[in-house]
Amino acid sequence: MTSTLDSKVFGTLFGDAEISQALTDEAYVRALVEVETALARAEARVGVIPQAAANQIANAADPNKIDLEALAKGTARSGFPIIALVQEIRKAVGGEAASYVHWGATTQDIMDTACVLQLRAAIKIYKERLKELARHLSELADRHRVTVVAGRTHGQQALPVSFGLKVAAWLAPLIRHAERLDEISPRLLVVQFGGAAGTLAALGDQGLAVMHGLADELRLGAPVMPWHSQRDNLVEFAGWLSLLTGSLGKMAQDIILLAQTEVGEVSESAEEGRGGSSTMPQKSNPITSELILAAARTNASSLSALHQAQIQEHERATHGWQVEWLTLPQMIVLTGSALKHALYLAKNLQIDEQKMRENIMRAGDVILAEAVVFALAKAMPGGKADELVKRACSIAASGGKPLVEVVRDLAKSTIPDEAIDWQALAAPENYLGETAKIIDRVRKSANSVLA
């Protein structure tokens, strides 16, 4: 069986064409060549190699003319593609200038920096999608700021909330993830350049100058030292990927639960035939949410592999690097896919306000229990109010009258009927607390992402 992400059948579910395009072999070779030519220019700038040689390398090194089959054979032979890549570039450059290709660098310098260039391309896509997703969720939260739905704790109806507040709870962590991405990017998007063992000895006293020049050429940051066996920045990024898909997974899990037949308060879209069953015509499975959850749980599992890969020995490691190759690209693609699916949900989610009301009433309006206790406590001792409402909840839940009516009947011999505005108390929308202000606060904070 082929990899799910590369499958022509399953790739549309878990893959992401735009992200994958930034991670193809061709894109990787372009990044590798870009690093090699930027290195030559940086070295010429400080006089390490002749300017003419750097110009010749930059003009001759064409990623489109690199023989991928030769790279594959070279990788099988040495374990890395750089020896074969340098041979290809030197062949194209020719003459004395060819010897200055890859001057003073080591394989990992080129591969890690090329990886960082690919991460930068992926991050740009993530930021655009996060912005669009935040905008749609912000609008959805505003549109349903007073749409009453049963708030649920431990799987049980608890208090009235608005659907807009639920959406705001999906949005709020995404704002934090956008902030986190801005915070970690300066640590992540840095060149790797240290030479064979991280000392830059081959470049004499110009090693750090070349490192900074390389960073300038590639519009990346320069680290305080080479990070060949210090992989925390990559693990931090992988953690961010897992955090983001985890938050999208929470949204997806809520939607799956709200879309259950017995609940029926939302559906993923109005698209005919979406999520259909091969044998059960009535089914409309929440497949988009399922895909997001699968991505989130897979990323959470894969993250542990990156933490394992972080434990690297001495100045250059033996196998942790390869674990990154196996793990990080999949996490990057799955995150892009999860964002894409979440955006579909934000645009297409169908809200059944009538069903939300019916579910509250079907449970006997017991979500108003706390509101009733506090209202009664103004007219009778708190302990008695709590006891009365508990008894009323049992009656209401058994299929009798709505809770407020039951309480009114039980309390009529204890307190004057006019002591409480029973009609106002029976309206769930009157017990939403600071919901509107909270939604406004979340939407305002989203402006930092939307700006």
Secondary structure, DSSP 8 states (H G I E B T S, - for coil): ---GGG-TTTHHHH--HHHHHTTSHHHHHHHHHHHHHHHHHHHHHTTSS-HHHHHHHHHH--GGGS-HHHHHHHHHHHSSSHHHHHHHHHHHH-TGGGGGTTTT--HHHHHHHHHHHHHHHHHHHHHHHHHHHHHHHHHHHHHTTT-EEEEEETTEEEEEEEHHHHHHHHHHHHHHHHHHHHHHHHHHSB----TTTSS-GGGGGGHHHHHHHHHHHHT-B--SS--TT--HHHHHHHHHHHHHHHHHHHHHHHHHHHTSTTT-SEES---TTTT--SS-TT----HHHHHHHHHHHHHHHHHHHHHHHT---SSS-SSHHHHHHHHHHHHHHHHHHHHHHHHHHHHH-EE-HHHHHHHHHHTTTGGGHHHHHHHHTTTS-HHHHHHHHHHHHHHHHTTSS-HHHHHHHHHTTTS-GGGS-HHHHT-GGGG-TTHHHHHHHHHHHHHHHH-
